[in-house]
Amino acid sequence: MRVSSIVGLASTGVFVGLSALATTLGAWKLLGISWVAFAAMALGIPLGRRTLGDRSWALVWGYGLAAGAMITSAAVFLVPQAIAHDTNFGGFGIALGLLVGFAGHTVGHRLAHYDLPLDRTVAELSAHAFSAGLIIGIIYGNMPTLGPILGLAIVSHKGPAGYAAARRLVSKGRNPTVLLLPAAGVGIAAIVSSLIQLPASAAVRGVVFGFAAGIFLHVAMDFLPRCELGSDVHELLTVTGDAHELLDRLRVHAVLSTGLGGIAVFVAWVVVT
């Protein structure tokens, strides 16, 4: 419990220090996205600590809105950029991102069979956070005129992910404050990677932006609310016996929430432009 708290607090301290550096560089959009990601996941800790009963519908809507927004944002803001830089290399970058995302997800599940000092859920969320932050930083560092909609949509899943992870950790008798590590991870990686300047080569930029699009599409699809037996949604159900009927009803919420997540990004884009 004590070690978890130290890890969480130490990562938060590093994030605060890097945030001070970001202010001197004028990286206000990147800083705002990073702090939104941190606040969203950190808020999930006290919510997940409390015994709230069956909140499976809330998790479905949280995951659905976030996944819909992420898929739409990646398709609208990143895929066209990758193709515009280089049609072929941009397409290869998208494929590479999807395949690498799948490989990382699969290896992460494989590591669950080993006795690691860090909880598997926290390790997976931390890997997601640092990889997302790395790509967000490179994108905004090389495209300072890019609006904040993309970044905010990408980190929108941090809230429901933090809530679900905190519930899981508390049920195992573990300290959920360790989730401050993935909460701060987005900002830590983003601020550092924003200093990387990509070569002017259209092929290189096509691969990088395509890879970013592929990774974020994979992460978004990974967070699509799956109302199946053994899923995160099923774990939060308080019903006994056959849960198929309730899961069927939740599937309707899953479809509605993902659709609204995509529509929200479209509306925000229309308003901003």
Sine and cosine of phi, psi and omega as CSV:
sin_phi,cos_phi,sin_psi,cos_psi,sin_omega,cos_omega
0.00,0.00,-0.70,0.71,-0.04,-1.00
-0.92,0.38,-0.66,0.75,0.01,-1.00
-0.88,0.47,-0.66,0.75,0.02,-1.00
-0.86,0.51,-0.69,0.73,-0.01,-1.00
-0.90,0.44,-0.65,0.76,-0.01,-1.00
-0.90,0.45,-0.70,0.72,0.01,-1.00
-0.87,0.49,-0.72,0.69,-0.01,-1.00
-0.90,0.44,-0.72,0.70,-0.03,-1.00
-0.93,0.36,-0.60,0.80,0.00,-1.00
-0.91,0.42,-0.69,0.72,0.01,-1.00
-0.91,0.42,-0.58,0.82,0.05,-1.00
-0.91,0.42,-0.64,0.76,0.04,-1.00
-0.89,0.46,-0.65,0.76,0.05,-1.00
-0.89,0.45,-0.66,0.75,0.00,-1.00
-0.89,0.45,-0.68,0.73,0.01,-1.00
-0.89,0.46,-0.67,0.75,0.01,-1.00
-0.90,0.44,-0.68,0.73,0.03,-1.00
-0.93,0.37,-0.51,0.86,0.04,-1.00
-0.89,0.45,-0.61,0.79,0.05,-1.00
-0.89,0.46,-0.63,0.78,0.06,-1.00
-0.90,0.44,-0.66,0.75,-0.02,-1.00
-0.89,0.46,-0.56,0.83,0.02,-1.00
-0.91,0.40,-0.57,0.82,0.02,-1.00
-0.95,0.32,-0.40,0.92,0.02,-1.00
-1.00,-0.01,-0.12,0.99,0.00,-1.00
0.96,0.28,0.39,0.92,-0.02,-1.00
-1.00,0.07,0.90,0.43,-0.14,-0.99
-0.95,0.32,-0.63,0.78,0.01,-1.00
-0.91,0.42,-0.71,0.71,0.01,-1.00
-0.89,0.45,-0.63,0.78,0.01,-1.00
-0.91,0.41,-0.66,0.75,0.02,-1.00
-0.90,0.44,-0.69,0.73,0.02,-1.00
-0.89,0.46,-0.68,0.74,-0.01,-1.00
-0.89,0.46,-0.67,0.75,-0.02,-1.00
-0.97,0.26,-0.51,0.86,0.11,-0.99
-0.90,0.44,-0.68,0.73,0.03,-1.00
-0.88,0.48,-0.69,0.73,0.00,-1.00
-0.90,0.43,-0.73,0.68,-0.03,-1.00
-0.90,0.43,-0.63,0.78,-0.03,-1.00
-0.89,0.46,-0.73,0.68,-0.02,-1.00
-0.96,0.28,-0.62,0.79,0.01,-1.00
-0.89,0.46,-0.58,0.81,0.03,-1.00
-0.91,0.41,-0.48,0.88,0.02,-1.00
-0.92,0.38,-0.35,0.94,-0.04,-1.00
-0.92,0.40,-0.83,0.56,0.02,-1.00
-0.91,0.41,-0.54,0.84,0.02,-1.00
-0.92,0.38,-0.66,0.76,0.01,-1.00
-0.96,0.29,-0.37,0.93,0.00,-1.00
-0.95,0.30,-0.49,0.87,-0.08,-1.00
-0.99,0.13,0.51,-0.86,0.06,-1.00
-1.00,0.09,0.98,-0.22,-0.11,-0.99
-0.95,-0.30,0.07,1.00,-0.03,-1.00
0.96,0.28,-0.48,-0.88,-0.06,-1.00
-0.98,0.21,0.94,-0.34,0.05,-1.00
-0.84,-0.55,0.55,0.84,-0.04,-1.00
-0.89,0.46,-0.60,0.80,0.00,-1.00
-0.90,0.44,-0.58,0.82,0.01,-1.00
-0.92,0.40,-0.63,0.78,0.03,-1.00
-0.92,0.39,-0.64,0.77,0.03,-1.00
-0.87,0.49,-0.73,0.68,-0.03,-1.00
-0.94,0.35,-0.61,0.79,0.04,-1.00
-0.89,0.45,-0.77,0.64,0.03,-1.00
-0.90,0.43,-0.67,0.74,-0.06,-1.00
-0.90,0.44,-0.75,0.66,0.02,-1.00
-0.87,0.50,-0.69,0.72,-0.02,-1.00
-0.91,0.41,-0.72,0.70,-0.03,-1.00
-0.90,0.43,-0.69,0.73,0.03,-1.00
-0.88,0.48,-0.65,0.76,0.01,-1.00
-0.93,0.37,-0.63,0.77,-0.02,-1.00
-0.92,0.38,-0.71,0.70,0.00,-1.00
-0.87,0.49,-0.72,0.69,-0.02,-1.00
-0.90,0.44,-0.69,0.72,-0.03,-1.00
-0.91,0.42,-0.70,0.72,0.01,-1.00
-0.89,0.45,-0.65,0.76,-0.03,-1.00
-0.94,0.35,-0.55,0.83,-0.10,-1.00
-1.00,0.01,-0.65,0.76,-0.14,-0.99
-0.99,-0.17,-0.46,0.89,-0.08,-1.00
-0.97,-0.25,-0.71,0.71,-0.02,-1.00
-0.85,0.52,-0.75,0.67,0.03,-1.00
-0.87,0.49,-0.59,0.80,0.02,-1.00
-0.90,0.44,-0.69,0.72,-0.01,-1.00
-0.89,0.46,-0.72,0.69,-0.01,-1.00
-0.93,0.38,-0.57,0.82,0.00,-1.00
-0.91,0.40,-0.60,0.80,0.03,-1.00
-0.92,0.38,-0.76,0.65,0.04,-1.00
-0.35,-0.94,0.88,-0.48,-0.12,-0.99
-0.84,0.54,-0.77,0.64,-0.07,-1.00
-0.96,0.27,-0.77,0.64,-0.02,-1.00
-0.91,0.41,-0.54,0.84,0.08,-1.00
-0.89,0.45,-0.68,0.73,0.04,-1.00
-0.90,0.43,-0.66,0.76,0.05,-1.00
-0.90,0.44,-0.59,0.81,0.03,-1.00
-0.90,0.44,-0.65,0.76,0.04,-1.00
-0.88,0.47,-0.73,0.69,0.02,-1.00
-0.88,0.48,-0.67,0.74,0.00,-1.00
-0.88,0.47,-0.69,0.73,0.01,-1.00
-0.88,0.47,-0.69,0.72,0.03,-1.00
-0.89,0.46,-0.69,0.72,-0.05,-1.00
-0.94,0.34,-0.65,0.76,0.04,-1.00
-0.92,0.40,-0.63,0.78,0.05,-1.00
-0.88,0.48,-0.69,0.73,0.04,-1.00
-0.90,0.44,-0.68,0.73,0.00,-1.00
-0.89,0.46,-0.70,0.72,0.01,-1.00
-0.89,0.46,-0.65,0.76,0.02,-1.00
-0.90,0.44,-0.67,0.74,-0.02,-1.00
-0.93,0.38,-0.68,0.73,0.04,-1.00
-0.90,0.44,-0.61,0.79,0.03,-1.00
-0.87,0.49,-0.65,0.76,0.05,-1.00
-0.92,0.39,-0.58,0.82,0.03,-1.00
-0.89,0.45,-0.64,0.77,0.00,-1.00
-0.92,0.40,-0.29,0.96,0.00,-1.00
-0.91,0.42,-0.33,0.95,-0.01,-1.00
-0.99,0.14,-0.12,0.99,-0.02,-1.00
-0.97,-0.23,0.46,-0.89,-0.02,-1.00
-1.00,0.08,1.00,-0.02,-0.04,-1.00
-0.99,-0.16,0.47,-0.88,-0.01,-1.00
-0.93,0.37,-0.31,0.95,-0.03,-1.00
-0.94,-0.33,0.68,-0.73,0.01,-1.00
-0.82,0.57,0.64,-0.77,-0.07,-1.00
-0.86,0.52,-0.68,0.73,-0.01,-1.00
-0.87,0.49,-0.70,0.72,0.00,-1.00
-0.91,0.40,-0.64,0.77,0.01,-1.00
-0.89,0.45,-0.69,0.73,0.01,-1.00
-0.91,0.42,-0.70,0.71,0.01,-1.00
-0.90,0.44,-0.61,0.79,0.02,-1.00
-0.91,0.41,-0.66,0.75,0.04,-1.00
-0.89,0.46,-0.69,0.73,0.06,-1.00
-0.86,0.51,-0.72,0.70,-0.10,-1.00
-0.91,0.42,-0.74,0.67,-0.06,-1.00
-0.93,0.36,-0.61,0.80,0.03,-1.00
-0.93,0.37,-0.67,0.75,0.04,-1.00
-0.90,0.44,-0.70,0.72,0.02,-1.00
-0.89,0.46,-0.62,0.78,0.03,-1.00
-0.86,0.51,-0.72,0.69,-0.05,-1.00
-0.96,0.29,-0.65,0.76,0.04,-1.00
-0.85,0.52,-0.69,0.72,0.00,-1.00
-0.89,0.46,-0.69,0.72,0.01,-1.00
-0.90,0.43,-0.67,0.74,-0.03,-1.00
-0.89,0.45,-0.78,0.62,-0.05,-1.00
-0.96,0.27,-0.43,0.90,0.06,-1.00
-0.94,0.35,-0.50,0.87,-0.02,-1.00
-0.98,-0.20,-0.19,0.98,0.06,-1.00
-0.74,-0.67,0.95,0.32,-0.06,-1.00
-0.88,0.47,-0.32,0.95,-0.01,-1.00
-1.00,0.08,-0.13,0.99,0.00,-1.00
-0.90,0.44,0.71,-0.70,-0.02,-1.00
-0.95,0.33,0.23,-0.97,-0.05,-1.00
-0.98,0.19,-0.12,0.99,-0.08,-1.00
-0.85,0.52,-0.71,0.70,-0.02,-1.00
-0.86,0.51,-0.78,0.62,-0.04,-1.00
-0.88,0.48,-0.68,0.73,-0.01,-1.00
-0.91,0.41,-0.61,0.79,0.03,-1.00
-0.92,0.40,-0.62,0.78,-0.03,-1.00
-0.90,0.43,-0.61,0.79,-0.05,-1.00
-1.00,-0.05,0.08,1.00,-0.07,-1.00
-0.91,0.41,-0.36,0.93,-0.02,-1.00
-0.98,0.18,-0.12,0.99,-0.06,-1.00
-0.90,0.43,-0.57,0.82,0.01,-1.00
-0.89,0.46,-0.88,0.48,0.01,-1.00
-0.89,0.46,-0.54,0.84,0.02,-1.00
-0.91,0.40,-0.65,0.76,0.04,-1.00
-0.91,0.42,-0.64,0.77,0.02,-1.00
-0.89,0.46,-0.75,0.66,-0.03,-1.00
-0.90,0.43,-0.66,0.75,-0.01,-1.00
-0.92,0.39,-0.64,0.77,0.02,-1.00
-0.90,0.44,-0.67,0.75,0.05,-1.00
-0.87,0.50,-0.66,0.75,-0.03,-1.00
-0.92,0.39,-0.66,0.75,-0.01,-1.00
-0.92,0.39,-0.69,0.73,0.01,-1.00
-0.89,0.46,-0.64,0.77,0.01,-1.00
-0.90,0.44,-0.40,0.91,0.03,-1.00
-1.00,-0.09,0.06,1.00,0.00,-1.00
0.97,0.25,0.43,0.90,-0.02,-1.00
-0.95,-0.31,0.36,-0.93,-0.07,-1.00
-0.98,0.17,0.90,-0.44,-0.04,-1.00
-0.96,0.28,-0.14,0.99,0.00,-1.00
-0.92,0.40,-0.22,0.97,0.08,-1.00
-0.90,0.44,-0.30,0.95,0.03,-1.00
-0.93,0.36,-0.17,0.99,0.11,-0.99
-0.91,0.42,-0.37,0.93,0.05,-1.00
-0.90,0.43,-0.84,0.55,0.07,-1.00
-0.92,0.38,-0.45,0.89,0.03,-1.00
-0.89,0.45,-0.68,0.73,0.00,-1.00
-0.99,0.12,-0.31,0.95,-0.09,-1.00
-0.87,0.50,-0.61,0.79,0.02,-1.00
-0.85,0.52,-0.78,0.63,-0.04,-1.00
-0.92,0.39,-0.64,0.77,0.00,-1.00
-0.86,0.51,-0.78,0.63,-0.02,-1.00
-0.93,0.37,-0.62,0.79,-0.05,-1.00
-0.91,0.41,-0.71,0.71,-0.04,-1.00
-0.91,0.41,-0.67,0.74,0.00,-1.00
-0.92,0.39,-0.73,0.68,-0.08,-1.00
-0.95,0.30,-0.30,0.95,0.03,-1.00
-0.92,0.40,-0.26,0.97,0.02,-1.00
-0.99,0.15,-0.18,0.98,0.00,-1.00
-0.99,0.15,0.82,-0.57,0.03,-1.00
-0.97,-0.24,0.84,-0.54,-0.02,-1.00
-0.96,0.28,0.49,-0.87,0.10,-1.00
-0.88,0.47,0.35,-0.94,-0.03,-1.00
-0.97,0.26,-0.16,0.99,-0.04,-1.00
-0.85,0.53,0.79,-0.61,0.00,-1.00
-0.90,0.44,-0.59,0.81,0.00,-1.00
-0.90,0.43,-0.71,0.71,0.00,-1.00
-0.89,0.46,-0.72,0.69,0.00,-1.00
-0.91,0.41,-0.58,0.81,0.06,-1.00
-0.88,0.47,-0.69,0.72,0.02,-1.00
-0.91,0.42,-0.70,0.71,-0.05,-1.00
-0.90,0.44,-0.75,0.66,-0.02,-1.00
-0.94,0.35,-0.56,0.83,0.09,-1.00
-0.92,0.40,-0.68,0.74,0.04,-1.00
-0.87,0.50,-0.68,0.73,0.03,-1.00
-0.87,0.50,-0.70,0.72,0.01,-1.00
-0.88,0.47,-0.68,0.73,-0.01,-1.00
-0.90,0.44,-0.69,0.73,0.02,-1.00
-0.88,0.48,-0.74,0.68,-0.05,-1.00
-0.93,0.36,-0.55,0.84,0.09,-1.00
-0.91,0.42,-0.65,0.76,0.03,-1.00
-0.90,0.43,-0.72,0.69,0.00,-1.00
-0.87,0.49,-0.67,0.75,0.00,-1.00
-0.89,0.46,-0.69,0.72,0.01,-1.00
-0.93,0.37,-0.49,0.87,0.05,-1.00
-0.92,0.38,-0.48,0.88,-0.01,-1.00
-1.00,-0.09,0.04,1.00,0.12,-0.99
-0.84,0.54,0.76,-0.65,-0.06,-1.00
-0.92,0.39,0.96,-0.29,0.01,-1.00
-0.99,-0.11,0.94,-0.34,-0.03,-1.00
-1.00,0.00,0.93,0.37,-0.03,-1.00
-0.84,-0.54,0.28,-0.96,0.07,-1.00
-0.90,0.44,0.75,-0.66,0.00,-1.00
1.00,-0.01,-0.10,1.00,0.00,-1.00
-0.98,0.17,0.14,-0.99,0.06,-1.00
-0.86,0.52,-0.62,0.79,0.01,-1.00
-0.90,0.44,-0.70,0.72,-0.01,-1.00
-0.90,0.44,-0.57,0.82,-0.02,-1.00
-0.91,0.43,-0.44,0.90,-0.02,-1.00
-1.00,0.04,-0.14,0.99,-0.01,-1.00
-0.94,0.35,0.63,-0.78,0.01,-1.00
-0.97,-0.23,0.08,1.00,-0.01,-1.00
-0.97,0.24,0.43,-0.90,0.08,-1.00
-0.94,-0.34,0.45,-0.89,0.01,-1.00
0.99,0.14,-0.57,-0.82,-0.08,-1.00
-0.97,0.25,0.86,-0.50,-0.04,-1.00
-0.97,-0.23,0.16,0.99,-0.09,-1.00
-0.87,0.49,-0.65,0.76,-0.05,-1.00
-0.90,0.44,-0.70,0.72,0.01,-1.00
-0.92,0.38,-0.64,0.77,0.03,-1.00
-0.89,0.45,-0.59,0.81,0.05,-1.00
-0.89,0.46,-0.64,0.77,0.02,-1.00
-0.92,0.38,-0.61,0.79,-0.01,-1.00
-0.93,0.36,-0.43,0.90,0.04,-1.00
-0.90,0.44,-0.55,0.84,0.06,-1.00
-0.90,0.44,-0.68,0.73,0.05,-1.00
-0.89,0.45,-0.59,0.81,0.01,-1.00
-0.89,0.46,-0.69,0.72,0.00,-1.00
-0.91,0.41,-0.71,0.71,-0.01,-1.00
-0.90,0.44,-0.68,0.73,-0.07,-1.00
-0.93,0.38,-0.67,0.74,0.02,-1.00
-0.91,0.41,-0.63,0.78,0.04,-1.00
-0.89,0.45,-0.70,0.72,0.01,-1.00
-0.92,0.39,-0.54,0.84,0.06,-1.00
-0.88,0.48,-0.68,0.73,0.04,-1.00
-0.92,0.39,-0.66,0.75,0.02,-1.00
-0.90,0.44,-0.61,0.79,-0.01,-1.00
-0.88,0.48,-0.64,0.77,0.04,-1.00
-0.91,0.41,-0.66,0.75,0.02,-1.00
-0.88,0.47,-0.71,0.70,0.00,-1.00
-0.89,0.46,-0.70,0.72,0.01,-1.00
-0.89,0.46,-0.63,0.77,0.03,-1.00
-0.90,0.44,-0.67,0.74,0.00,-1.00
-0.89,0.45,-0.67,0.74,-0.02,-1.00
-0.92,0.40,-0.68,0.73,-0.06,-1.00
-0.94,0.33,-0.64,0.77,-0.05,-1.00
-1.00,0.06,0.00,0.00,0.00,0.00
